[in-house]
Amino acid sequence: MSALTTLRDRRLTGLPTRGQTLAYGASAFPANLMAQTFSAFVVFFYVDHLKLPAGWVAGAMVAHGILNAVLNPLVGAASDRHRTRWGRRVPWIGLGIIPLVAAFSLVWTPPDLSAQGLLVWFLVVVAVYDVAYVVVVLNTSALFPEIFRTTAERARGNTPRQIFGLVGMILGTAAAPLLYGSALGWVGMAVVLGALCLGFYLWSLLGMIERPVDEVAVKAREAALPLKDQLRYTFANKAFVTYVLGSLLLQSTTAILLASVPFYVRYVLGGAEADATLVLAPIFVAAIPAIVGWSWVVRKVGPRNALLWSVAVYGVAVGLFMVPGSMPGAMAVAGLVGIGVAGMMQLLEVALGQVIDDDERRTGLRREGMYFGVNGFVVRGSVIVQAVVIAVVLTTSGYDAGLSVADQPETVSTGIRVLMGGVPFVVAGLAWLCFWAYPLRGQDVPPAGDAVADGDDPRDAEVLSR
């Protein structure tokens, strides 16, 4: 038997090994490094370095956001329903890695073109990047509930993954300026980060293993539940609806918080723009060890209760940003926020895995792609929430970008405190209510045939009778 055949036919039948768990978790490093570098520096690169009009780049970024949102459910549904001898997810991941890394690198290495040519380059390369990113990252995420089958397994398996992801986010923010600001320039940055991402993705393939299934039985169930009915049933699933609304609200709070930090540092704390790093750093520093702690908590109390605790910690912590008037105080609050952020990072996908288990009990189908895809589509709305909230608060507070810090009205400082602490506190409270209504109260979903959880939709009987 050839090595390629052995690779193709491997299946996971028990617990993953530590090596497989670590390799699978390594995939979060390049995914977060690329996403963080792109979101933090692409506008600066094309507007400030390449001198494209800001309006053109803004329009291109809107197109990027729309394409990314639409792709999530489409790729998820396609991944669920197309099976090969290599499995459902692994072929997508294996085929998408090279285009993803190549497109990411090409974003930062455009040829010598006119302004119109650069805009076309940007649109085309970012479209390829979007497609490849969704294909690889969504299918990698969809493997998570399949590789790790219980809350305890998922809590342990998600710990290295989220730590890798945090390190990727930190490097995506900190390493890129060091590289493009050196003799390497933007091209050197693209080569170094691209090679690093490729290496981690190739390592992660060792942990991408699917479980064996009864192909005949699954195809019969899929035929009995067409795609339109799957979509209808997904949005009628109370557990998923409460989960995804809570997830959207939490993503919105973090988006508002991160976008508010530069304003907070300058107009509340009186610091320089570079001091924003001093506020952000404690969040990451505190989050890494806290991820391990939340892994222990969810194994003890289950996903729902752990989410309620973590959202409460996060909500109270961000509310404290209303108080400090000095950098040390803000850094202390940021450390507390990092503990809550770690809980959300650790627990959200564990809870979504529980939703997927419950859906399988009802439908007989593993639909990880559909659920991760629809979740990805919905949470993209956090960008809209962020933009609207920031615009409304800054406008009503009297903020004027044309004025110096000293000349801004006194109401600006109060408005930015509200933006940084008050608004996220209220939105986190709404998220807490969503997770309080989340109907799956135990650690693990009982197998098919057991008693149904509270909050079942009466349409379950219709779906299961098909």
N, C-alpha and C positions, 0 to 999 in steps of 0.2 A: 504494500500500500504506500503510495507516494505521500510526501509531506503535505502537499496541497490537499489531497483527499482526506488526510487525517485532520487538517485544519478545518476543512469544509464540514466533516461529519461529526465534529466534537459537539457534545451536548452536556448540559449540567443536570445531574439527577439528584444531587444532595446539596449540602452546604458548599458555597464557594470557598476555596482555600484563601489563606491570608494573602498570598501572592496575587491571586485573581482579584480579591477585594481591593488591594492597593493599586493594581494596574487599572481597574475600572475607575477608581477614584481619581487617578491621575488625569483622566479626560477633562476634569473641571478646570485644571490649570490653563491649558491653551484656550479653552472656550472663554473663560473670564478674562484672560490676558488680552485676547483679541478684541472682545467686546468693550473692555474698559479703555484700551488704547484708541479704538475707533471713536467711541462716544466722546472721549476727553479731548482729542487732538485733531480730528479730521476737519472740523470747521476752521480751526486756527491754521491748519496746513494749507487749505485751499483758498482761504480769504487773505490771511496775512502773508503767507510765504509765496503762493502762486498768484496772488492779486486778482482772484475772481471776484466779481461783485457779490456782496453778502446776500442780496436778494436771490441771486441764482442758486447759491449754495443752500440757502434756506428752503427754496422750492425743491431742490434735489433731496434734501433730508426729509421733507414731508413725503415725497414719493417713496423713499427708503422705508419710512415707518409704515406706510400703507401696505407696501409689498410684503414686508416682514409679517405684518398682522394677518394678511390674507393667506400667506403660505402655510402658516401653522396648522390650521384645521385641514387644509387640503393634503399636505404631506402626511399628517397624522392618520387620516382616513385611508390614504393609499398604502401606507406602511402596514396598517392593521390587516388589510385584505389581500395583500400580494405575498404569497409564500414561495420560497425557492428552496432548492436543496441546501443552500447556505443559511436558511432561516428567513425571518421577516426583517429584522433590524440590521443585522451584521452587514448584508450586502450594501445597504444604503450608506452605512457608516464608512465601510471600506472604500467605496467608490467616491465618497464625498470629501475625504480628507485632503487629497492632493489639490482639487479645485479650490477648496476652502483656503488652504494656506497660500496657494498661488495668488488667488484674488485679493486676499488680505495684503500680501506683499506688493502687488501691483497698484493698490490704492495709493501707496506712498512713492511710487516710481513712475510717474507719467512721463511720456515722451515730450519733446519740445513741440508744443502745439499752440495754436491761437486760443484766445479765451473761449470761443465757441467749441473748439476741439477739445479743450480740457473739460468743459461741461459734459460733452458727450462721453468722453473717457470715464469721467466720474460716474455718470448714470449707468453705463454698461458694466463697468468693473464692480460697482457696488451692487448691481442687480445679481451678478454672478455670486458675489460674496454672500448676499442675502439668501439666495437659493441654497447654496452649499452649507451655510451656517445652520439654517433651519433643518436641512436634511440630516446633518451630522448630530447636532445638539439635541434635536427632538427625539431622534431614534436612540441616542445614548440615554436620554432621560427615560424613555419608554422601557428600556431594559431594566431600570432600577427596581420596579415592583416585581419583575419576573425573576431576577437573580436573587433578591432578598424577599422572602415570602411572608415573614411575620414582623410585627412591630419591633421585637427585640433584634431580629436580623437587620432590619432596615435602619434602626437607630445606630447599630454598630457599623454597618456598611456605609452609612452616610457620613460618618465622622471624618474619615480620611478624605472623602470627596469634597466636603465643605472646607476643610483646611486647605487642600490644594486650590480650591476656588478662591479662597481669601488671599492666598499668596499670589495667585494670578492677578487678582484685582489690584493688590498693592504694587506689583511690578508694572502692571499696565499703566498705573498712575505715575510711578516714580522713575521707572527705568527708561521709558520713552524719552523724556526730556534730557536725561543724561546721555543717551545715545545720539539723538539728533543734534544736541548742542555740542557734541565733540567733533573730532575730525572725521568721524564716520558719516555724519550728515543724515539726511532722511533716508537715502538709499541704504546706507549701512544699517540704520535702525531696522528697516524692512527686512534685510537679509538676516540679521541676528535674531530678531523676534520670530520671523518666519521659520528659520531652522530650529529654534527652540520649541516652537509649537508643533512642528512636524515630528520631532523626536519624542515629545510627550504623547502625541496621538498614536504613533507607532507602538510605543510601550503599552498604551491603554488597550490596544486590540487584544492583548493577551487576556484581558478581563472581560471582553465582550463575548459572552457565551449565552446561548438560548437554551431553553428547556424543551425536551421532546413533547410532541402533542399528537393526538389522534387526528390525523389530517382529514379522514373521511367524515368523522363526527363534526369537526369544526366547520368544514365546508357546508355540511347540511344545515347547521345552525345559522351560518352566514346567509345562506339562501333563504332561510325562513325569516330573516330580519334584514330587509334591504337598507341601503345607506340612509334614505330619507327617514325611515323609522328609527334608525340608530341615532340620528341627529335629534329627532323629536324626543326620544327617550332620554338622551343625555341631558337636555335642558329641562326635562320633567323630573330629573333625579334630585330630590330635596337635598341629599347629602352634598352633591356636587354644586348645586346652586348656592347653598350657604357657604360652602368652601370657597368657590371662585369669587363671590362678592367680597368675602373677608380678605382673600388674597389680593384682589384689586385695590381695596382700601389700604392695605398695608404697603403695597408697592407704591401707591400714591403718596403715602406719608414719607417714605424714604426718598422718593423723587423730589418732593417739596423741600425736605430737609437738606439734601445735598445741594440743590440749586440755591438755597437760602444762605448757606455758609459764607460765601464771599461777602454778601450784603451784611450779614451779622457781624463778621469780623471788622468790617470797615466802619459801619454806621452805629453799631452798639458798643463794640469793644474798643474802637478807636485804633485798631491795628493796621498793619500793611496788608496788601493783597496776599503776599506770600505766607502770611500767618494762618491762612485757611488750612494749611497742612497741619498746624499744631492742634486744630480742632478736630480734624478728620482722623489723625493718626491714633488717638486713644480708642476710637471706635473699633478699628481693626485689631489693635493690640489686645483689647479686652475680649474681642469676639473669639479669637483662636482658642484660648483655654476654655471659654464658656461653652463652646460647641460640645466639648467632652462632657461637661456638666449636664447640658440639656439632653444628651444621649442617655444618661443615667435616669433623668427625670421621666422621659417618655416611656422607658421600659418599666417604670414603677407605676405610673398613673394613666398611661394611654395617651394617644394623640390629642384627643379633644381637651382633656384637662391640662395637658402640658401646653397646648396652644393658648388656652385661656390664661395660664400663668405667665407665659412669655410675652403675650400681648399686653397684659397688665403691667409687667415690668417695663416694657418698652414705652407704653403710653405715659406712665408716671415719669419715666426718665426724660422723655422729650419735652414734657411739660415744664420740667425744671430749667429748660433753656430760657424761660421767661425771667428767671431770677438773676443770673450772674451779670456783673458789670466789669469783670476782669478776665484775662486770659486763663489764669489758673483755675478759676471757678468753672469756666466753660469747658476746659479740658477734663475736669473731674466729672462734670455732667456727661460729657461725651463717652467717658469710660463706662458709665452706667448704661448709656444708650447701646453701647457695644454688646453688653450682656443680653439685652432684649433682641438686638439684631441677630445674634448668634442663635437664639431660640427660634426665630422665624426661619433662618436658613436651614437649621437642622430639622424642623418639624413640618414645614409646609409640604414637602414631597413625601414624607412619611404618611401624613394624613391623606394626601392624594392617592397614595398606594392603597390605603384602606378603602377609599371610595371605589377604586378600580376592582378590588376584591369583592366588594358588595355588588358591583355591577355584574361581575362574572357569576356570582351566585344567582342572580336574577335572570341573566340572559344566556349563560353558558359560553360566553365569549370573553376573551381577554382583549380589551379595547384600550390599551395604554396609549396608543398613538392618538386616538380620538380625544381622549381626556386631556392629555398633555397639549395637544394642538389647540383645542378650544380654550383651555386655560391660557395658553400663550396669546391667543387672539384677544381675549378679554382683558388681560392685564396690560396690554399695550395701551389701553385707555388711560393708564396712569400718566402718560405723557400729556394727554389733553387736560386731565385734572390739574396736573402741575402747572401748565401754562396759564390756565384760567385763574387758578387761585393766586398765583404770584402776581399776575397782571392786576387783578382786582384789589389785592391788599396794598400793593405799591401805589396804585393810583389813588385809592381812598386815603392813604396816609399822607399824600402830598409830595411823594418822592419825585424829584426832578433830576434826570441824568446830567443836565447841563450845569448843575450847581455843585460847588465843592462840598466836602463833608461838613465844614463849619457853617455853610450857608443853608443847609437843608433845614426844613421846619422841624421843631421838636417832635412832632407827631410821627416823623419817619422812624425814629428809634423805637417808639412804641409799636408801630405797625410791623417793623421787622422782628421784634420780639414775639409778636403774635404769630407772624409767619413761621418763625423758627420753632416756637414751642406751643402756642395756643392751638393753631390749626391742626398740626400733627396729633396733639393730645385728643382733640375732638374726633378726628378721623379714626385714630386708633381705637377710641371708645366704640365707634360704630362697627369696626372690625370685630371687637370683642363680642358685641351682641350677635354678629353673624356666627361666630364660632360657638357661642352659647346655644344657638338654635341648631347647630350641627347635630344630626340625629344619631350618629354612630358613636355610642357611648363607651364601648368596651375597647380592649387593646386590639383584638383581632376579630375579623368578620367570621361568623360561624360558616362552615361549609354548607353547600346546597342541601336543602332538606331540613335544616335546623330551623328553630324559631326565627321569625323575621324581626329585624331591629325596629325600634320605635320610629315613627315618622315615615313608614313605607308608603309609597304612592299606590293608590288603588289600581293604577294602570299596570302594575307589575303583573297582575294575573293575566292581562291581555297579552303582554309580551311573552310571558313564560308559556302560554298556551299555544303559541304559534308553532 
